[in-house]
């Protein structure tokens, strides 16, 4: 019995467009028998995923020191992984977090993860994304920034007038407050 096996390699090159391609193997023997094999497929994918929306919750981070990062990522073949890297004002990474698919499919889905700041100082941090599809195509982009402010504002009483009052009198309290990172959003005087 004679058996010949020929191995053939196909390189797609740049002439093929992204998409799914079908192929068969045909073999012919000396008697003229030439059956086709079953159909096989391969997918050519040279296009990286697309990040279509990003939400940071919250955008100003207080004492919880956590930000939830949510992204919508699409890819014709499928997204394999999404992660976010948080960088300080000098552009140096202070950490990263993998995002998990929480809604949709690998072709079009919502990915989410929570980053926890540890000992980083107050300030503005940028969030960079990396999304990789199943073919290994990668997209990297900066999506925005968050403000870390774990330091409480400074409050001081300027004056209270009158210094002695009856229950029906109005009392005026003048106070001052400063915050070096996120500013003052309100100042309330209350009875204790």
C-alpha positions as CSV (number, residue, x, y, z in Angstrom):
1,X,0.0,0.0,0.0
2,X,1.4,3.3,-1.0
3,X,0.7,6.3,1.1
4,X,1.8,9.8,0.3
5,X,1.2,12.7,2.6
6,X,1.8,16.2,1.5
7,X,1.7,19.0,4.0
8,X,0.7,22.4,2.6
9,X,1.0,25.7,4.3
10,X,-1.2,28.7,3.4
11,X,-0.3,32.2,4.5
12,X,-3.1,34.7,4.1
13,X,-0.9,37.7,3.4
14,X,-2.5,41.1,3.1
15,X,-4.8,40.3,0.2
16,X,-7.6,38.8,2.3
17,X,-10.1,40.9,4.1
18,X,-11.1,40.2,7.7
19,X,-13.8,37.5,7.8
20,X,-14.4,33.8,8.0
21,X,-12.9,31.6,5.3
22,X,-13.9,28.0,4.4
23,X,-11.6,25.3,3.0
24,X,-11.5,21.6,2.1
25,X,-8.8,19.1,1.3
26,X,-9.1,17.0,-1.8
27,X,-7.2,13.8,-2.3
28,X,-7.0,11.6,-5.5
29,X,-5.8,8.1,-5.7
30,X,-4.5,6.1,-8.7
31,X,-8.0,4.7,-9.4
32,X,-9.4,8.2,-9.8
33,X,-11.2,8.4,-6.5
34,X,-11.1,12.0,-5.3
35,X,-13.4,12.7,-2.3
36,X,-13.5,16.0,-0.5
37,X,-12.8,16.3,3.1
38,X,-15.3,17.9,5.5
39,X,-15.3,21.7,5.5
40,X,-12.9,23.6,7.8
41,X,-12.9,27.3,8.7
42,X,-10.5,29.9,9.8
43,X,-11.2,33.5,10.7
44,X,-8.9,36.3,9.7
45,X,-9.0,39.2,12.2
46,X,-6.6,42.2,12.0
47,X,-8.9,44.7,13.6
48,X,-8.5,45.6,17.3
49,X,-11.6,45.9,19.6
50,X,-13.4,49.2,19.9
51,X,-14.1,50.9,23.3
52,X,-17.3,52.8,22.8
53,X,-18.1,54.1,26.2
54,X,-16.5,54.5,29.6
55,X,-18.0,55.4,33.0
56,X,-16.2,56.1,36.2
57,X,-18.2,55.8,39.5
58,X,-17.5,58.1,41.3
59,X,-15.4,60.6,39.4
60,X,-14.3,62.2,42.7
61,X,-13.2,59.5,45.1
62,X,-13.3,60.1,48.8
63,X,-12.5,58.0,51.8
64,X,-13.7,54.7,50.2
65,X,-10.7,55.1,47.9
66,X,-12.4,53.0,45.2
67,X,-13.5,53.7,41.6
68,X,-15.6,51.4,39.6
69,X,-14.7,51.4,35.9
70,X,-17.3,50.3,33.4
71,X,-16.6,50.0,29.6
72,X,-18.5,48.9,26.6
73,X,-16.2,47.0,24.2
74,X,-17.0,45.5,20.8
75,X,-15.1,43.3,18.4
76,X,-16.3,41.3,15.4
77,X,-14.7,38.1,16.5
78,X,-14.7,38.5,20.3
79,X,-13.0,40.3,23.1
80,X,-10.7,38.1,25.2
81,X,-9.7,40.5,28.0
82,X,-10.1,44.1,29.2
83,X,-8.1,45.8,31.8
84,X,-7.7,49.3,33.2
85,X,-4.4,50.9,34.4
86,X,-4.5,53.9,36.8
87,X,-1.6,56.4,36.4
88,X,-0.5,59.3,38.6
89,X,0.0,62.8,37.3
90,X,3.5,61.9,36.1
91,X,2.1,59.1,34.0
92,X,3.4,56.3,36.2
93,X,1.2,53.4,36.8
94,X,-0.1,53.0,40.4
95,X,-1.9,49.8,39.6
96,X,-4.3,48.0,37.3
97,X,-7.4,46.0,37.5
98,X,-8.9,43.3,35.2
99,X,-12.4,44.0,34.0
100,X,-15.0,41.2,33.8
101,X,-17.8,40.8,31.3
102,X,-21.0,41.6,33.2
103,X,-23.5,42.0,30.3
104,X,-23.7,41.1,26.7
105,X,-21.4,38.9,24.7
106,X,-17.7,38.8,23.8
107,X,-18.6,40.5,20.6
108,X,-20.5,43.4,22.3
109,X,-20.5,43.6,26.0
110,X,-20.1,45.6,29.2
111,X,-17.0,45.1,31.2
112,X,-16.5,46.2,34.8
113,X,-13.9,46.2,37.6
114,X,-13.2,48.1,40.8
115,X,-9.8,49.7,41.5
116,X,-8.8,50.4,45.1
117,X,-6.3,53.2,45.9
118,X,-4.0,52.2,48.6
119,X,-1.3,54.7,49.8
120,X,-1.5,57.0,46.8
121,X,-1.6,60.7,47.6
122,X,-4.6,62.9,46.8
123,X,-4.7,64.2,43.2
124,X,-5.8,63.5,39.6
125,X,-5.2,60.1,38.1
126,X,-5.8,59.0,34.5
127,X,-7.3,55.7,33.5
128,X,-5.9,53.8,30.5
129,X,-7.6,50.9,28.9
130,X,-6.2,47.8,27.2
131,X,-8.7,45.6,25.3
132,X,-7.4,42.4,23.5
133,X,-9.5,40.3,21.1
134,X,-9.2,36.5,20.6
135,X,-6.8,37.0,17.7
136,X,-4.4,39.1,19.9
137,X,-5.2,42.5,18.4
138,X,-4.9,45.2,21.1
139,X,-6.3,48.7,21.5
140,X,-4.9,51.1,24.2
141,X,-6.4,54.4,25.0
142,X,-6.7,56.9,27.8
143,X,-10.4,57.2,28.8
144,X,-10.4,60.0,31.3
145,X,-9.4,60.9,34.8
146,X,-10.6,60.6,38.4
147,X,-9.8,62.8,41.4
148,X,-8.7,61.2,44.6
149,X,-9.5,63.3,47.7
150,X,-9.3,61.5,51.0
151,X,-8.3,64.6,53.0
152,X,-11.2,66.3,54.8
153,X,-11.6,70.1,54.3
154,X,-10.4,72.5,57.0
155,X,-13.2,74.4,58.8
156,X,-12.9,77.3,61.1
157,X,-15.4,79.5,62.8
158,X,-14.8,83.2,62.0
159,X,-17.4,84.7,64.3
160,X,-20.7,84.0,66.1
161,X,-23.0,87.0,66.8
162,X,-24.4,87.7,69.2
163,X,-22.3,85.9,71.7
164,X,-25.3,85.7,74.2
165,X,-28.8,85.2,72.8
166,X,-32.3,84.5,73.9
167,X,-34.2,81.5,72.4
168,X,-36.1,83.7,69.9
169,X,-33.0,85.6,68.7
170,X,-31.3,84.9,65.4
171,X,-27.7,83.9,65.6
172,X,-25.2,84.5,62.7
173,X,-22.3,82.1,62.3
174,X,-19.5,83.1,59.9
175,X,-17.3,80.2,59.0
176,X,-14.5,79.5,56.5
177,X,-13.6,76.3,54.8
178,X,-10.9,75.3,52.4
179,X,-10.0,72.1,50.5
180,X,-6.9,71.8,48.4
181,X,-8.0,69.0,46.2
182,X,-11.7,68.9,45.2
183,X,-12.9,72.3,46.5
184,X,-15.8,73.0,48.8
185,X,-19.2,71.8,47.6
186,X,-21.1,73.2,50.6
187,X,-20.9,74.5,54.1
188,X,-23.7,73.9,56.6
189,X,-24.2,75.2,60.1
190,X,-26.2,73.1,62.5
191,X,-27.1,72.9,66.2
192,X,-25.5,70.1,68.1
